[in-house]
Amino acid sequence: MDSENQQSRRQFCRQCSAGLAALSGAAILQACGGGGPTSSSGGSFGGSSLPRVNGATAGGGIQVTIDAASPLASAGSMALVQSSAGSVLVARTGADSFTALTATCTHEGCAITGFSGSNYVCPCHGSQFDASGRVLNGPANRPLQQFNTQFANGILTITA
């Protein structure tokens, strides 16, 4: 065997080994529910994706404009509010009432981005929470942190 063929064979073996290592790593991550603790996809438990709403950080809280076109326009609706302060799960529970919860699952810190019926669903391991943050289905065993809400003149304000 000449040295040129030997080099080509070694290069081929190295490339195959690197490819197999990458595939193995991807399979392990997928089996663990995605790309890591902050992953918002990749698991099989996500339910439907929550509509996303942009919020503005103001006065130590998050403000969200709620108008007729908003995914939060009617009672019973839910959305993921995203702002520079972080993401918050919001449910409209009545004409002028809302609940706001951390969007971080208490099981392993995955971002909650899905829902099923009127429940929030963690896409990583399937924990389910009701609109008040109470655990309905584990593996999470602690409720989601709830934030204060105030609604006036079409503006929802969320504070700690």
Long-range contacts (C-beta under 8 A, 24 or more apart in sequence): 32-124, 33-108, 33-110, 33-123, 33-124, 33-125, 34-110, 34-123, 34-124, 37-108, 37-109, 37-110, 37-124, 38-109, 38-110, 38-111, 39-110, 39-111, 39-123, 39-124, 40-110, 40-111, 40-112, 40-113, 40-123, 41-113, 41-123, 42-123, 42-124, 43-110, 43-122, 43-123, 43-124, 43-125, 43-126, 45-114, 45-121, 45-122, 45-123, 45-124, 45-125, 45-126, 46-113, 46-114, 46-121, 46-123, 47-114, 47-115, 47-116, 47-119, 47-121, 47-123, 48-114, 48-115, 48-116, 49-113, 49-114, 50-78, 50-79, 50-80, 50-89, 50-113, 50-114, 50-115, 50-120, 51-78, 51-79, 51-80, 52-79, 52-80, 52-81, 52-82, 53-79, 53-80, 53-81, 53-82, 53-90, 54-81, 54-82, 54-83, 55-81, 55-82, 55-83, 55-85, 55-88, 55-158, 56-83, 57-83, 57-84, 57-85, 59-157, 60-159, 60-160, 61-85, 61-157, 61-158, 61-159, 61-160, 62-88, 62-157, 62-158, 62-159, 63-155, 63-156, 63-157, 63-158, 64-90, 64-155, 64-156, 64-157, 64-158, 65-154, 65-155, 65-156, 66-92, 66-151, 66-154, 66-155, 66-156, 67-154, 72-98, 72-156, 76-118, 78-115, 78-118, 78-120, 78-131, 80-112, 80-113, 81-158, 87-111, 88-147, 88-158, 89-120, 89-144, 90-149, 90-156, 90-158, 91-118, 91-131, 93-131, 96-151, 97-149, 97-151, 98-149, 98-151, 98-156, 99-131, 99-132, 99-133, 99-146, 99-149, 100-146, 100-147, 100-148, 100-149, 100-158, 101-129, 101-132, 101-133, 101-144, 101-145, 101-146, 101-147, 102-133, 102-144, 102-145, 102-147, 104-144, 105-140, 105-144, 106-135, 106-140, 106-141, 106-142, 106-143, 106-144, 107-138, 107-139, 107-140, 107-141, 112-144, 120-144
